């Protein structure tokens, strides 16, 4: 998977768009994967530094 991600980044940089687009695209795909199996209509995401550090621990 890492090889594929690296290749994608190289191709994105060569194509010229802002490299942060790949990060945004990955974030939106992740949200989709959270939402698809869900049965509710609201998703709460804690994007604060403290929230991320708690999840990583």
Order of alpha helices (4+ residues) and beta strands (2+ residues): alpha-alpha-alpha
